[in-house]
Amino acid sequence: MTSLSQKIIKPKLGLLELAKQLGNVSQACKVMGYSRDTFYRYQELYDNGGEEALQEISRKKPIEKNRVPDYIEDAVVSLAIENPALGQKRASNELQQRGIMISSSGVRSVWLRHDLETFNKRLKALEAKSAQDGILLTEEQLQCLEKAKQEKEAHGEIETQCPGYLGSQDTYFVGTMKGVGRIYQQTFVDTYSRVAFAKLYTEKTALVAAHALNETVIPWFQAQEVPLLRILTDRGTEYCGKIDEHAYQLFLAVEDIDHSKTKARSPQTNGICERFHKTMKHEFYDIAFRKKIYHSVEELQADVNGWLKNYNELRPHSGSRCYGKTPLQTFQDAKKLAKEIQLENQFENKDNEAELLTKNMSHAEVQNNLDLTDSSSVS
């Protein structure tokens, strides 16, 4: 058996052996980071075919040298943003007219790599590029964006217009640490830029949910001079309760942050946090817990902070408003949008105050005239 095969089989055998030693399948799966379904599948394979049956039969790996050259890939991405309404066949024809030879399936492959395979995803990329780079839109692009906006409004889709416009917060169960107990993560993701924060605790309460914001999120946004306007959470008890008694609700009121809640029993409506949790599990926790034994929350938090720094500052993100940039770079490029919206809100508030003052003055004048009329009639 090759060394590669041994590497593939070893963790699977380790899972089966640990379950045997502990006498508890659930605990073994939790420690090794596997689901119970996966355990029983491995067990069935091992019982029927031994170690050889545990070898991974994976999909054929992509052959990098067969990919199109970088200049063609860049041209496909540029056209997708330039004209998001084009399908893969029309995009292929358009590029061939420009002297760039690529098939429609080749266009599709490039789109998939850059998260542009649907019309809506290409529209979001156009919106982001227009907002961040200040490009002048054509009439066709404007029509596409207007149509998409109407569809979003019809379906009640939550909009995120700039950094700080909407943050997503959620609680993630990390696992159980020996000598410490259950570990929970308070996660916050800026829905526009995908800049993420994660703070670890041994409990999930309204107090720690507020503490996570106060300790890391709010100070960072203040340092960036970008206001945090609204936060989306699920309906967990750490986020929802009586407004005048609930620590988290009180904190948001003090910080003047609006609170939106997901639809009942629909966690997918907070999908940005859910997707981040999946990424963090695969790229950090699954690896960290196999390489190192942690003895305290502080020790784990230090490694979490290191991974987050790489995620925010160095790792290109395929989000619809990042289109290959890092979350922090996306945030910095779009800060001007937040300031523009802040100015618009200030002017709107002033107009409302002026209108209210005018109405009050008019009411006072009417009342004064009535008083004068009453006085004259008495005399």
DRENLOMAR-760544 format. One record per residue (C-alpha): x negated, y, z; residue in three letters; residue number from 1. Coordinates in Angstrom, 1 decimal. Example, Ala and Ser with C-alpha at 12.3 -4.5 7.8 and 13.67 -1.06 7.14 Angstrom:
2
+--------+--------+--------+---------+-----+
:     xx :     yy :     zz : residuo : num :
+--------+--------+--------+---------+-----+
:  -12.3 :   -4.5 :    7.8 :     ALA :   1 :
:  -13.7 :   -1.1 :    7.1 :     SER :   2 :
+--------+--------+--------+---------+-----+
end
This chain:
379
+--------+--------+--------+---------+-----+
:     xx :     yy :     zz : residuo : num :
+--------+--------+--------+---------+-----+
:    0.0 :    0.0 :    0.0 :     MET :   1 :
:   -1.4 :    3.4 :   -0.9 :     THR :   2 :
:   -2.0 :    6.2 :    1.6 :     SER :   3 :
:    0.8 :    8.2 :    0.1 :     LEU :   4 :
:    3.3 :    5.4 :    0.7 :     SER :   5 :
:    2.0 :    5.0 :    4.3 :     GLN :   6 :
:    2.6 :    8.7 :    4.9 :     LYS :   7 :
:    6.2 :    8.4 :    3.6 :     ILE :   8 :
:    7.0 :    5.3 :    5.6 :     ILE :   9 :
:    5.3 :    6.3 :    8.9 :     LYS :  10 :
:    7.8 :    8.9 :   10.2 :     PRO :  11 :
:   10.7 :    6.6 :    9.2 :     LYS :  12 :
:    9.2 :    3.7 :   11.1 :     LEU :  13 :
:    8.5 :    6.1 :   14.0 :     GLY :  14 :
:   12.2 :    7.0 :   14.1 :     LEU :  15 :
:   13.3 :    3.3 :   14.3 :     LEU :  16 :
:   10.7 :    2.6 :   17.0 :     GLU :  17 :
:   11.6 :    5.6 :   19.1 :     LEU :  18 :
:   15.3 :    4.6 :   19.1 :     ALA :  19 :
:   14.3 :    1.1 :   20.2 :     LYS :  20 :
:   12.1 :    2.4 :   23.1 :     GLN :  21 :
:   14.7 :    5.0 :   24.3 :     LEU :  22 :
:   17.7 :    2.7 :   23.7 :     GLY :  23 :
:   19.5 :    5.8 :   22.5 :     ASN :  24 :
:   19.9 :    6.6 :   18.7 :     VAL :  25 :
:   21.2 :   10.1 :   19.3 :     SER :  26 :
:   18.2 :   11.1 :   21.4 :     GLN :  27 :
:   15.7 :    9.7 :   19.0 :     ALA :  28 :
:   17.3 :   11.5 :   16.1 :     CYS :  29 :
:   17.3 :   14.8 :   18.0 :     LYS :  30 :
:   13.6 :   14.4 :   18.9 :     VAL :  31 :
:   12.6 :   13.4 :   15.3 :     MET :  32 :
:   14.9 :   15.9 :   13.6 :     GLY :  33 :
:   17.0 :   13.3 :   11.7 :     TYR :  34 :
:   20.8 :   12.8 :   11.5 :     SER :  35 :
:   22.4 :    9.6 :   12.8 :     ARG :  36 :
:   23.6 :    8.8 :    9.3 :     ASP :  37 :
:   19.9 :    8.9 :    8.1 :     THR :  38 :
:   18.9 :    6.6 :   11.0 :     PHE :  39 :
:   21.4 :    3.9 :   10.1 :     TYR :  40 :
:   20.4 :    4.2 :    6.4 :     ARG :  41 :
:   16.8 :    3.7 :    7.3 :     TYR :  42 :
:   17.7 :    0.8 :    9.6 :     GLN :  43 :
:   19.7 :   -1.0 :    6.9 :     GLU :  44 :
:   16.9 :   -0.6 :    4.4 :     LEU :  45 :
:   14.3 :   -1.9 :    6.9 :     TYR :  46 :
:   16.5 :   -4.9 :    7.9 :     ASP :  47 :
:   17.0 :   -5.8 :    4.3 :     ASN :  48 :
:   13.7 :   -5.1 :    2.7 :     GLY :  49 :
:   11.1 :   -4.3 :    5.4 :     GLY :  50 :
:    8.6 :   -1.5 :    5.1 :     GLU :  51 :
:    8.6 :   -1.5 :    1.3 :     GLU :  52 :
:   12.3 :   -0.6 :    1.2 :     ALA :  53 :
:   11.5 :    2.6 :    3.1 :     LEU :  54 :
:    9.4 :    4.0 :    0.3 :     GLN :  55 :
:   11.0 :    7.2 :   -0.9 :     GLU :  56 :
:   12.5 :    7.0 :   -4.4 :     ILE :  57 :
:   12.5 :   10.7 :   -5.1 :     SER :  58 :
:   13.5 :   12.6 :   -8.2 :     ARG :  59 :
:   10.9 :   13.1 :  -10.9 :     LYS :  60 :
:    8.7 :   16.1 :   -9.9 :     LYS :  61 :
:    8.6 :   19.0 :  -12.3 :     PRO :  62 :
:    5.6 :   19.2 :  -14.5 :     ILE :  63 :
:    4.2 :   22.7 :  -14.1 :     GLU :  64 :
:    2.3 :   22.7 :  -17.3 :     LYS :  65 :
:    5.6 :   22.2 :  -19.3 :     ASN :  66 :
:    7.0 :   25.5 :  -18.0 :     ARG :  67 :
:    7.2 :   28.5 :  -20.3 :     VAL :  68 :
:    4.4 :   31.1 :  -20.1 :     PRO :  69 :
:    4.8 :   33.9 :  -17.6 :     ASP :  70 :
:    5.5 :   36.5 :  -20.2 :     TYR :  71 :
:    8.5 :   34.5 :  -21.5 :     ILE :  72 :
:    9.8 :   33.9 :  -18.0 :     GLU :  73 :
:    9.6 :   37.6 :  -17.2 :     ASP :  74 :
:   11.4 :   38.4 :  -20.5 :     ALA :  75 :
:   14.3 :   36.0 :  -19.6 :     VAL :  76 :
:   14.6 :   37.5 :  -16.1 :     VAL :  77 :
:   14.6 :   41.0 :  -17.5 :     SER :  78 :
:   17.3 :   40.2 :  -20.0 :     LEU :  79 :
:   19.4 :   38.6 :  -17.3 :     ALA :  80 :
:   19.4 :   41.8 :  -15.3 :     ILE :  81 :
:   19.6 :   44.1 :  -18.4 :     GLU :  82 :
:   22.7 :   42.3 :  -19.7 :     ASN :  83 :
:   24.2 :   40.0 :  -17.1 :     PRO :  84 :
:   27.2 :   39.2 :  -19.3 :     ALA :  85 :
:   25.1 :   37.1 :  -21.7 :     LEU :  86 :
:   25.4 :   33.3 :  -21.4 :     GLY :  87 :
:   22.4 :   31.1 :  -21.8 :     GLN :  88 :
:   23.0 :   30.5 :  -25.6 :     LYS :  89 :
:   23.5 :   34.2 :  -26.4 :     ARG :  90 :
:   20.5 :   35.1 :  -24.2 :     ALA :  91 :
:   18.4 :   32.6 :  -26.1 :     SER :  92 :
:   19.5 :   34.1 :  -29.5 :     ASN :  93 :
:   18.8 :   37.6 :  -28.2 :     GLU :  94 :
:   15.3 :   36.7 :  -27.1 :     LEU :  95 :
:   14.5 :   34.9 :  -30.4 :     GLN :  96 :
:   15.5 :   38.1 :  -32.3 :     GLN :  97 :
:   12.9 :   39.9 :  -30.2 :     ARG :  98 :
:   10.3 :   37.3 :  -31.2 :     GLY :  99 :
:   10.4 :   35.3 :  -27.9 :     ILE : 100 :
:   11.1 :   31.6 :  -28.7 :     MET : 101 :
:   13.0 :   29.8 :  -25.9 :     ILE : 102 :
:   15.9 :   27.4 :  -26.0 :     SER : 103 :
:   19.2 :   27.9 :  -24.2 :     SER : 104 :
:   18.3 :   25.1 :  -21.8 :     SER : 105 :
:   15.0 :   26.8 :  -21.2 :     GLY : 106 :
:   16.8 :   30.0 :  -20.3 :     VAL : 107 :
:   19.0 :   28.0 :  -17.9 :     ARG : 108 :
:   15.9 :   26.6 :  -16.2 :     SER : 109 :
:   14.4 :   30.0 :  -15.7 :     VAL : 110 :
:   17.7 :   31.3 :  -14.3 :     TRP : 111 :
:   17.8 :   28.5 :  -11.8 :     LEU : 112 :
:   14.3 :   29.2 :  -10.6 :     ARG : 113 :
:   15.2 :   32.8 :  -10.0 :     HIS : 114 :
:   18.7 :   32.3 :   -8.6 :     ASP : 115 :
:   20.3 :   33.9 :  -11.6 :     LEU : 116 :
:   22.3 :   31.0 :  -13.0 :     GLU : 117 :
:   25.8 :   32.6 :  -12.6 :     THR : 118 :
:   27.3 :   35.8 :  -13.9 :     PHE : 119 :
:   27.9 :   37.1 :  -10.3 :     ASN : 120 :
:   24.3 :   36.4 :   -9.2 :     LYS : 121 :
:   23.0 :   38.3 :  -12.3 :     ARG : 122 :
:   25.4 :   41.2 :  -11.5 :     LEU : 123 :
:   24.0 :   41.4 :   -7.9 :     LYS : 124 :
:   20.5 :   41.5 :   -9.2 :     ALA : 125 :
:   21.5 :   44.3 :  -11.5 :     LEU : 126 :
:   23.1 :   46.2 :   -8.6 :     GLU : 127 :
:   20.0 :   45.8 :   -6.5 :     ALA : 128 :
:   17.6 :   46.8 :   -9.2 :     LYS : 129 :
:   19.7 :   49.9 :  -10.1 :     SER : 130 :
:   20.0 :   51.0 :   -6.4 :     ALA : 131 :
:   16.4 :   50.4 :   -5.5 :     GLN : 132 :
:   14.6 :   51.5 :   -8.7 :     ASP : 133 :
:   17.1 :   54.2 :   -9.8 :     GLY : 134 :
:   17.4 :   52.9 :  -13.3 :     ILE : 135 :
:   19.9 :   54.5 :  -15.7 :     LEU : 136 :
:   22.7 :   52.1 :  -16.4 :     LEU : 137 :
:   24.2 :   51.6 :  -19.9 :     THR : 138 :
:   27.9 :   51.7 :  -20.6 :     GLU : 139 :
:   28.1 :   47.9 :  -20.9 :     GLU : 140 :
:   26.4 :   47.5 :  -17.5 :     GLN : 141 :
:   28.7 :   50.0 :  -15.8 :     LEU : 142 :
:   31.7 :   48.1 :  -17.2 :     GLN : 143 :
:   30.4 :   44.8 :  -15.8 :     CYS : 144 :
:   29.7 :   46.3 :  -12.4 :     LEU : 145 :
:   33.1 :   47.9 :  -12.2 :     GLU : 146 :
:   34.9 :   44.7 :  -13.2 :     LYS : 147 :
:   32.9 :   42.8 :  -10.5 :     ALA : 148 :
:   33.8 :   45.4 :   -7.9 :     LYS : 149 :
:   37.5 :   45.1 :   -8.6 :     GLN : 150 :
:   37.3 :   41.3 :   -8.3 :     GLU : 151 :
:   35.5 :   41.6 :   -4.9 :     LYS : 152 :
:   38.1 :   43.9 :   -3.6 :     GLU : 153 :
:   40.8 :   41.6 :   -4.8 :     ALA : 154 :
:   39.2 :   38.6 :   -2.9 :     HIS : 155 :
:   38.4 :   40.6 :    0.2 :     GLY : 156 :
:   34.6 :   40.0 :   -0.1 :     GLU : 157 :
:   32.5 :   41.7 :    2.5 :     ILE : 158 :
:   30.3 :   44.4 :    0.9 :     GLU : 159 :
:   26.7 :   45.2 :    2.0 :     THR : 160 :
:   25.6 :   48.4 :    0.3 :     GLN : 161 :
:   22.2 :   49.1 :    1.9 :     CYS : 162 :
:   19.8 :   48.0 :    4.7 :     PRO : 163 :
:   21.6 :   48.4 :    8.1 :     GLY : 164 :
:   25.1 :   48.5 :    6.5 :     TYR : 165 :
:   25.9 :   45.0 :    7.8 :     LEU : 166 :
:   23.9 :   42.7 :   10.0 :     GLY : 167 :
:   24.7 :   39.0 :   10.6 :     SER : 168 :
:   24.2 :   37.5 :   14.1 :     GLN : 169 :
:   24.7 :   33.8 :   15.1 :     ASP : 170 :
:   23.6 :   31.3 :   17.8 :     THR : 171 :
:   21.5 :   28.3 :   16.7 :     TYR : 172 :
:   20.9 :   25.2 :   18.9 :     PHE : 173 :
:   17.2 :   24.5 :   18.6 :     VAL : 174 :
:   17.0 :   21.4 :   20.8 :     GLY : 175 :
:   16.2 :   20.2 :   24.3 :     THR : 176 :
:   12.7 :   20.8 :   25.8 :     MET : 177 :
:   11.4 :   18.5 :   28.5 :     LYS : 178 :
:   11.2 :   20.4 :   31.8 :     GLY : 179 :
:   13.0 :   23.4 :   30.4 :     VAL : 180 :
:   16.4 :   22.2 :   29.1 :     GLY : 181 :
:   18.5 :   23.3 :   26.1 :     ARG : 182 :
:   17.0 :   26.0 :   23.9 :     ILE : 183 :
:   19.2 :   28.4 :   21.9 :     TYR : 184 :
:   18.2 :   30.9 :   19.3 :     GLN : 185 :
:   19.9 :   34.3 :   18.8 :     GLN : 186 :
:   19.5 :   35.0 :   15.1 :     THR : 187 :
:   20.0 :   38.3 :   13.3 :     PHE : 188 :
:   19.7 :   38.8 :    9.6 :     VAL : 189 :
:   20.1 :   42.1 :    7.7 :     ASP : 190 :
:   22.5 :   41.0 :    4.9 :     THR : 191 :
:   21.1 :   43.4 :    2.3 :     TYR : 192 :
:   17.3 :   42.8 :    2.6 :     SER : 193 :
:   17.4 :   39.5 :    4.4 :     ARG : 194 :
:   14.9 :   40.8 :    7.1 :     VAL : 195 :
:   15.4 :   38.3 :   10.0 :     ALA : 196 :
:   14.9 :   38.2 :   13.8 :     PHE : 197 :
:   15.0 :   35.3 :   16.1 :     ALA : 198 :
:   14.9 :   35.3 :   20.0 :     LYS : 199 :
:   14.9 :   32.1 :   22.1 :     LEU : 200 :
:   16.9 :   31.6 :   25.3 :     TYR : 201 :
:   17.9 :   28.7 :   27.6 :     THR : 202 :
:   21.6 :   29.7 :   27.5 :     GLU : 203 :
:   24.1 :   31.2 :   25.1 :     LYS : 204 :
:   26.1 :   34.0 :   26.8 :     THR : 205 :
:   27.2 :   37.5 :   26.0 :     ALA : 206 :
:   24.3 :   38.9 :   28.0 :     LEU : 207 :
:   21.6 :   37.2 :   25.9 :     VAL : 208 :
:   23.4 :   38.0 :   22.7 :     ALA : 209 :
:   23.2 :   41.7 :   23.6 :     ALA : 210 :
:   19.7 :   41.3 :   25.0 :     HIS : 211 :
:   18.5 :   39.9 :   21.6 :     ALA : 212 :
:   19.7 :   43.1 :   19.9 :     LEU : 213 :
:   18.4 :   45.4 :   22.5 :     ASN : 214 :
:   15.0 :   43.7 :   22.8 :     GLU : 215 :
:   14.1 :   43.4 :   19.1 :     THR : 216 :
:   16.7 :   44.4 :   16.5 :     VAL : 217 :
:   17.8 :   47.9 :   17.6 :     ILE : 218 :
:   14.2 :   49.2 :   18.3 :     PRO : 219 :
:   13.0 :   47.9 :   14.9 :     TRP : 220 :
:   15.8 :   49.7 :   13.0 :     PHE : 221 :
:   15.2 :   52.9 :   15.0 :     GLN : 222 :
:   11.5 :   52.7 :   14.1 :     ALA : 223 :
:   12.5 :   52.4 :   10.5 :     GLN : 224 :
:   14.9 :   55.4 :   10.9 :     GLU : 225 :
:   17.8 :   53.3 :    9.5 :     VAL : 226 :
:   21.0 :   53.1 :   11.5 :     PRO : 227 :
:   22.6 :   49.7 :   12.1 :     LEU : 228 :
:   26.3 :   50.3 :   11.3 :     LEU : 229 :
:   28.0 :   47.0 :   11.6 :     ARG : 230 :
:   27.5 :   43.4 :   12.8 :     ILE : 231 :
:   29.2 :   40.2 :   11.6 :     LEU : 232 :
:   29.5 :   37.3 :   14.1 :     THR : 233 :
:   31.6 :   34.2 :   14.5 :     ASP : 234 :
:   34.3 :   34.0 :   17.2 :     ARG : 235 :
:   32.1 :   32.3 :   19.9 :     GLY : 236 :
:   32.6 :   33.4 :   23.5 :     THR : 237 :
:   29.1 :   35.0 :   23.5 :     GLU : 238 :
:   30.4 :   37.5 :   20.9 :     TYR : 239 :
:   34.1 :   37.9 :   21.7 :     CYS : 240 :
:   36.0 :   38.8 :   24.8 :     GLY : 241 :
:   37.8 :   41.6 :   26.6 :     LYS : 242 :
:   36.2 :   44.8 :   25.3 :     ILE : 243 :
:   36.1 :   46.5 :   28.7 :     ASP : 244 :
:   34.5 :   43.5 :   30.4 :     GLU : 245 :
:   32.4 :   41.7 :   27.8 :     HIS : 246 :
:   28.7 :   42.5 :   27.9 :     ALA : 247 :
:   28.2 :   42.1 :   24.1 :     TYR : 248 :
:   31.2 :   44.2 :   23.2 :     GLN : 249 :
:   30.2 :   46.9 :   25.6 :     LEU : 250 :
:   26.7 :   47.0 :   24.2 :     PHE : 251 :
:   28.0 :   47.5 :   20.7 :     LEU : 252 :
:   30.3 :   50.2 :   21.9 :     ALA : 253 :
:   27.4 :   52.0 :   23.6 :     VAL : 254 :
:   25.2 :   51.7 :   20.4 :     GLU : 255 :
:   28.2 :   52.8 :   18.2 :     ASP : 256 :
:   28.0 :   49.6 :   16.1 :     ILE : 257 :
:   31.2 :   48.3 :   14.5 :     ASP : 258 :
:   32.0 :   44.6 :   15.1 :     HIS : 259 :
:   33.4 :   42.3 :   12.4 :     SER : 260 :
:   34.3 :   38.6 :   13.0 :     LYS : 261 :
:   34.4 :   35.7 :   10.7 :     THR : 262 :
:   37.7 :   34.0 :    9.8 :     LYS : 263 :
:   38.8 :   31.5 :   12.4 :     ALA : 264 :
:   37.3 :   28.0 :   12.0 :     ARG : 265 :
:   35.4 :   29.1 :    8.9 :     SER : 266 :
:   31.7 :   29.3 :    9.9 :     PRO : 267 :
:   30.7 :   29.4 :    6.2 :     GLN : 268 :
:   31.9 :   33.1 :    6.1 :     THR : 269 :
:   28.7 :   33.8 :    8.1 :     ASN : 270 :
:   26.8 :   32.0 :    5.4 :     GLY : 271 :
:   23.7 :   34.2 :    5.4 :     ILE : 272 :
:   22.8 :   33.2 :    9.0 :     CYS : 273 :
:   23.7 :   29.5 :    8.2 :     GLU : 274 :
:   21.4 :   29.5 :    5.2 :     ARG : 275 :
:   18.6 :   31.1 :    7.2 :     PHE : 276 :
:   19.0 :   28.4 :    9.9 :     HIS : 277 :
:   18.6 :   25.7 :    7.3 :     LYS : 278 :
:   15.5 :   27.3 :    5.9 :     THR : 279 :
:   14.0 :   27.8 :    9.4 :     MET : 280 :
:   14.7 :   24.2 :   10.4 :     LYS : 281 :
:   13.0 :   22.8 :    7.2 :     HIS : 282 :
:   10.1 :   25.2 :    7.0 :     GLU : 283 :
:    9.3 :   25.7 :   10.7 :     PHE : 284 :
:   11.0 :   23.6 :   13.4 :     TYR : 285 :
:   10.8 :   20.2 :   11.6 :     ASP : 286 :
:    7.1 :   20.8 :   11.2 :     ILE : 287 :
:    6.3 :   22.5 :   14.5 :     ALA : 288 :
:    7.8 :   19.8 :   16.7 :     PHE : 289 :
:    5.8 :   17.1 :   14.9 :     ARG : 290 :
:    2.5 :   19.0 :   15.2 :     LYS : 291 :
:    2.7 :   20.3 :   18.8 :     LYS : 292 :
:    4.3 :   19.6 :   22.2 :     ILE : 293 :
:    5.8 :   22.7 :   23.7 :     TYR : 294 :
:    6.0 :   23.2 :   27.4 :     HIS : 295 :
:    7.7 :   26.6 :   27.6 :     SER : 296 :
:   10.1 :   28.9 :   25.7 :     VAL : 297 :
:    7.4 :   31.6 :   25.6 :     GLU : 298 :
:    5.0 :   29.2 :   23.9 :     GLU : 299 :
:    7.6 :   28.3 :   21.2 :     LEU : 300 :
:    8.6 :   31.9 :   20.8 :     GLN : 301 :
:    5.0 :   32.9 :   19.9 :     ALA : 302 :
:    5.0 :   30.4 :   17.0 :     ASP : 303 :
:    8.5 :   31.5 :   16.0 :     VAL : 304 :
:    7.2 :   35.1 :   15.8 :     ASN : 305 :
:    4.3 :   34.0 :   13.6 :     GLY : 306 :
:    6.6 :   32.2 :   11.2 :     TRP : 307 :
:    9.0 :   35.2 :   11.1 :     LEU : 308 :
:    6.1 :   37.5 :   10.2 :     LYS : 309 :
:    5.3 :   35.3 :    7.2 :     ASN : 310 :
:    9.0 :   35.0 :    6.3 :     TYR : 311 :
:    9.6 :   38.8 :    6.4 :     ASN : 312 :
:    6.3 :   40.1 :    5.0 :     GLU : 313 :
:    4.7 :   37.5 :    2.8 :     LEU : 314 :
:    7.3 :   34.9 :    1.5 :     ARG : 315 :
:    9.1 :   36.0 :   -1.7 :     PRO : 316 :
:   12.9 :   35.7 :   -1.3 :     HIS : 317 :
:   15.3 :   34.6 :   -4.0 :     SER : 318 :
:   18.3 :   36.6 :   -2.5 :     GLY : 319 :
:   20.5 :   38.5 :   -4.9 :     SER : 320 :
:   19.1 :   41.8 :   -3.8 :     ARG : 321 :
:   15.5 :   40.7 :   -3.4 :     CYS : 322 :
:   14.9 :   39.1 :   -6.8 :     TYR : 323 :
:   11.5 :   37.7 :   -5.8 :     GLY : 324 :
:   10.4 :   40.5 :   -3.4 :     LYS : 325 :
:    9.8 :   39.9 :    0.3 :     THR : 326 :
:   12.6 :   40.9 :    2.7 :     PRO : 327 :
:   10.5 :   43.7 :    4.2 :     LEU : 328 :
:    9.6 :   45.0 :    0.7 :     GLN : 329 :
:   13.3 :   44.9 :   -0.2 :     THR : 330 :
:   14.1 :   46.8 :    3.0 :     PHE : 331 :
:   11.5 :   49.5 :    2.3 :     GLN : 332 :
:   12.5 :   49.9 :   -1.3 :     ASP : 333 :
:   16.2 :   50.4 :   -0.4 :     ALA : 334 :
:   15.8 :   52.7 :    2.7 :     LYS : 335 :
:   16.7 :   55.7 :    0.6 :     LYS : 336 :
:   20.1 :   54.1 :    0.0 :     LEU : 337 :
:   20.7 :   54.0 :    3.7 :     ALA : 338 :
:   19.8 :   57.6 :    4.1 :     LYS : 339 :
:   22.0 :   58.6 :    1.2 :     GLU : 340 :
:   25.0 :   56.8 :    2.8 :     ILE : 341 :
:   24.2 :   58.4 :    6.2 :     GLN : 342 :
:   24.3 :   61.8 :    4.6 :     LEU : 343 :
:   27.6 :   61.1 :    2.9 :     GLU : 344 :
:   29.1 :   59.9 :    6.2 :     ASN : 345 :
:   27.9 :   63.1 :    7.9 :     GLN : 346 :
:   29.4 :   65.3 :    5.2 :     PHE : 347 :
:   32.7 :   63.3 :    5.3 :     GLU : 348 :
:   32.9 :   63.6 :    9.1 :     ASN : 349 :
:   32.3 :   67.4 :    8.8 :     LYS : 350 :
:   35.1 :   67.6 :    6.2 :     ASP : 351 :
:   37.4 :   65.6 :    8.4 :     ASN : 352 :
:   36.6 :   67.9 :   11.4 :     GLU : 353 :
:   37.2 :   71.0 :    9.3 :     ALA : 354 :
:   40.5 :   69.6 :    8.0 :     GLU : 355 :
:   41.6 :   68.7 :   11.5 :     LEU : 356 :
:   40.6 :   72.2 :   12.8 :     LEU : 357 :
:   42.6 :   73.8 :    9.9 :     THR : 358 :
:   45.7 :   71.7 :   10.8 :     LYS : 359 :
:   45.4 :   72.7 :   14.5 :     ASN : 360 :
:   45.1 :   76.4 :   13.6 :     MET : 361 :
:   48.1 :   76.2 :   11.3 :     SER : 362 :
:   50.1 :   74.5 :   14.0 :     HIS : 363 :
:   49.0 :   77.2 :   16.5 :     ALA : 364 :
:   50.1 :   80.0 :   14.1 :     GLU : 365 :
:   53.5 :   78.3 :   13.6 :     VAL : 366 :
:   53.9 :   78.0 :   17.3 :     GLN : 367 :
:   52.9 :   81.6 :   17.8 :     ASN : 368 :
:   55.4 :   82.8 :   15.2 :     ASN : 369 :
:   58.2 :   80.8 :   16.9 :     LEU : 370 :
:   57.3 :   82.4 :   20.2 :     ASP : 371 :
:   57.5 :   85.9 :   18.7 :     LEU : 372 :
:   60.9 :   85.0 :   17.1 :     THR : 373 :
:   62.2 :   83.9 :   20.5 :     ASP : 374 :
:   60.9 :   87.0 :   22.1 :     SER : 375 :
:   62.5 :   89.3 :   19.6 :     SER : 376 :
:   65.9 :   87.5 :   19.8 :     SER : 377 :
:   65.8 :   87.9 :   23.6 :     VAL : 378 :
:   65.2 :   91.6 :   23.4 :     SER : 379 :
+--------+--------+--------+---------+-----+
end
